[in-house]
Amino acid sequence: MSLQATTWQTVGPYFRIGMEPMYTPDLAPGIIGGERVTIEGRILDGAGAPIPDAVFEIWQANQHGKYDHPEDTQDKPVETGFSGFGRIATDEQGCFRFTTIKPGPVAGYRRAQQAPHLLVGLMMRGLLRRAVTRIYFPGEPLNEQDEILALVPAERRHTLVLRPSQGNPGVYNWDIHMQGDDETVFFEIGS
């Protein structure tokens, strides 16, 4: 018996069958407060080819830096109607686009402030476990102190930081490179 995965044992691309009704291109519908932002980009393989059948999930704090989760006991306001969770799929060209609000800083380890960020979990064909990363906003003073971003070598941090779209205020670009010279930084999480 072989324990090596064969092609029929790998994941997807079956996301449309079960997940399409749960896609969330607007994470903050009807939310009035906060800075609305749009994030768009592509997911690319090691050769630079688009990955058309990927899905990623986003989890983020609200504009005040509070997660919609019972374990977030910070004394910060809750946004009614904002769960901070979304699910986005890529199109045939590997492109994605979603709208949300910019999160506030959140408490990290020992309550140190983490820079505003979005957590991302990525699923696609060939991945037996999801890939996990973060998205940070450019020019944030807390980026320099963020305990997670500090774990990333300085020359690779740009793979986690959004790029403002030229001529489109509130729109940011972020490409995910699964492999290669400009590979996006991914984090190991506990099982």
C-alpha positions as CSV (number, residue, x, y, z in Angstrom):
1,M,0.0,0.0,0.0
2,S,1.3,3.5,-0.9
3,L,0.6,6.5,1.3
4,Q,1.5,9.0,-1.5
5,A,-1.5,11.0,-2.8
6,T,-2.5,10.2,-6.3
7,T,-4.3,12.6,-8.6
8,W,-7.8,11.4,-7.6
9,Q,-7.0,12.0,-4.0
10,T,-6.1,15.7,-4.3
11,V,-8.5,18.5,-3.6
12,G,-10.9,20.1,-6.1
13,P,-11.8,21.9,-8.3
14,Y,-15.2,21.3,-6.8
15,F,-15.7,24.6,-5.0
16,R,-18.6,25.8,-7.2
17,I,-20.7,22.8,-6.4
18,G,-20.9,23.3,-2.7
19,M,-19.6,26.8,-1.9
20,E,-20.9,29.2,-4.6
21,P,-24.0,30.1,-2.6
22,M,-21.7,31.2,0.2
23,Y,-19.4,33.5,-1.8
24,T,-19.3,37.0,-0.1
25,P,-17.9,39.7,-2.5
26,D,-19.0,42.4,0.0
27,L,-18.1,41.7,3.6
28,A,-19.7,44.9,4.9
29,P,-23.1,45.3,3.2
30,G,-25.1,48.1,4.7
31,I,-22.3,49.1,7.1
32,I,-22.2,52.9,7.2
33,G,-19.2,53.5,9.4
34,G,-15.6,52.8,8.6
35,E,-13.4,53.2,5.6
36,R,-14.7,51.1,2.7
37,V,-11.9,49.4,0.7
38,T,-11.9,47.2,-2.3
39,I,-9.2,44.6,-2.7
40,E,-8.5,43.0,-6.1
41,G,-5.8,40.8,-7.5
42,R,-4.9,37.5,-9.0
43,I,-3.7,34.1,-7.7
44,L,-0.8,32.8,-9.7
45,D,1.1,29.5,-9.7
46,G,4.9,29.1,-9.7
47,A,5.1,29.7,-13.5
48,G,3.0,32.9,-13.3
49,A,-0.1,31.2,-14.7
50,P,-3.5,32.2,-13.2
51,I,-5.3,29.7,-10.9
52,P,-8.9,29.7,-12.0
53,D,-10.4,27.5,-9.3
54,A,-9.2,28.9,-6.0
55,V,-11.3,30.0,-3.1
56,F,-10.1,32.0,-0.2
57,E,-11.7,33.0,3.1
58,I,-11.2,36.3,4.9
59,W,-11.6,36.9,8.6
60,Q,-11.1,40.4,10.0
61,A,-11.9,42.7,12.9
62,N,-14.3,45.6,12.5
63,Q,-13.3,49.2,12.2
64,H,-12.8,49.4,16.0
65,G,-10.4,46.4,16.1
66,K,-13.0,43.9,17.5
67,Y,-13.7,40.5,16.1
68,D,-17.2,39.1,15.9
69,H,-16.3,36.2,18.1
70,P,-17.1,35.3,21.7
71,E,-13.4,35.0,22.6
72,D,-12.8,38.6,21.7
73,T,-13.5,40.2,25.1
74,Q,-12.0,43.6,24.3
75,D,-14.1,46.5,25.4
76,K,-14.7,47.8,21.9
77,P,-17.9,48.5,20.0
78,V,-19.5,45.7,18.0
79,E,-20.7,46.5,14.4
80,T,-24.3,45.2,14.0
81,G,-24.5,43.2,10.8
82,F,-20.7,42.9,10.4
83,S,-19.4,39.4,10.9
84,G,-15.9,40.1,9.4
85,F,-16.0,36.8,7.4
86,G,-16.1,36.4,3.7
87,R,-15.5,33.8,1.0
88,I,-14.2,34.8,-2.5
89,A,-13.5,32.7,-5.6
90,T,-11.2,33.4,-8.5
91,D,-12.6,33.7,-12.0
92,E,-11.2,32.0,-15.1
93,Q,-8.2,34.4,-15.2
94,G,-7.4,33.8,-11.5
95,C,-8.8,37.2,-10.6
96,F,-10.7,38.1,-7.4
97,R,-12.3,41.2,-6.0
98,F,-14.0,42.0,-2.7
99,T,-15.2,45.0,-0.7
100,T,-15.0,45.4,3.0
101,I,-14.1,48.0,5.7
102,K,-10.6,48.7,6.8
103,P,-10.2,46.9,10.2
104,G,-8.8,48.7,13.3
105,P,-5.8,47.5,15.2
106,V,-6.3,44.4,17.3
107,A,-4.8,43.1,20.5
108,G,-2.1,40.5,20.0
109,Y,0.1,38.4,22.2
110,R,0.3,40.0,25.7
111,R,-2.2,42.7,24.4
112,A,0.4,44.4,22.1
113,Q,-1.3,46.2,19.3
114,Q,-1.2,44.5,15.9
115,A,-1.5,46.5,12.7
116,P,-4.8,46.5,10.8
117,H,-4.9,43.3,8.8
118,L,-7.1,40.6,7.2
119,L,-6.5,36.9,7.8
120,V,-6.7,34.8,4.6
121,G,-7.1,31.0,4.2
122,L,-6.6,29.8,0.7
123,M,-7.9,26.5,-0.9
124,M,-7.3,25.2,-4.4
125,R,-6.7,22.0,-6.4
126,G,-3.6,20.2,-5.3
127,L,-3.6,21.6,-1.8
128,L,-4.3,19.0,0.8
129,R,-4.2,21.7,3.6
130,R,-5.3,25.3,3.2
131,A,-2.6,28.0,3.0
132,V,-2.8,30.8,5.5
133,T,-1.5,34.3,5.2
134,R,-2.3,37.9,6.1
135,I,-3.0,41.2,4.2
136,Y,-1.6,44.4,5.7
137,F,-2.3,48.0,4.6
138,P,0.5,50.3,3.4
139,G,1.7,53.2,5.4
140,E,0.3,52.0,8.7
141,P,2.5,53.1,11.6
142,L,1.7,49.9,13.5
143,N,3.2,47.8,10.6
144,E,6.7,48.5,12.1
145,Q,5.6,47.1,15.5
146,D,3.4,44.2,14.4
147,E,4.6,41.0,16.1
148,I,3.5,38.7,13.2
149,L,4.9,41.0,10.4
150,A,8.2,41.2,12.3
151,L,8.6,37.4,12.0
152,V,8.8,37.8,8.2
153,P,12.2,38.7,6.7
154,A,12.2,42.4,5.7
155,E,12.8,41.6,2.0
156,R,9.6,39.4,1.9
157,R,7.2,41.6,3.8
158,H,6.0,43.3,0.6
159,T,4.2,40.1,-0.4
160,L,1.8,40.8,2.5
161,V,1.2,44.5,1.9
162,L,-1.5,45.9,-0.3
163,R,-0.6,48.3,-3.2
164,P,-2.8,51.3,-3.7
165,S,-4.5,51.3,-7.1
166,Q,-3.4,54.3,-9.2
167,G,-6.2,56.8,-9.6
168,N,-8.7,54.7,-7.7
169,P,-9.0,55.9,-4.0
170,G,-9.9,53.1,-1.7
171,V,-8.9,50.4,-4.2
172,Y,-5.9,48.1,-3.5
173,N,-4.1,45.5,-5.4
174,W,-2.7,42.2,-4.0
175,D,-1.5,39.3,-6.0
176,I,-0.9,35.9,-4.4
177,H,2.1,34.0,-5.8
178,M,1.9,30.3,-4.7
179,Q,5.6,29.7,-5.6
180,G,8.5,31.4,-7.3
181,D,10.7,34.4,-6.8
182,D,7.9,36.6,-5.4
183,E,6.1,33.8,-3.4
184,T,3.6,35.1,-1.0
185,V,4.6,34.5,2.7
186,F,2.4,31.8,4.2
187,F,2.2,30.9,7.9
188,E,2.1,27.5,9.5
189,I,-0.8,27.1,11.9
190,G,-1.3,24.6,14.7
191,S,-3.3,21.5,13.9
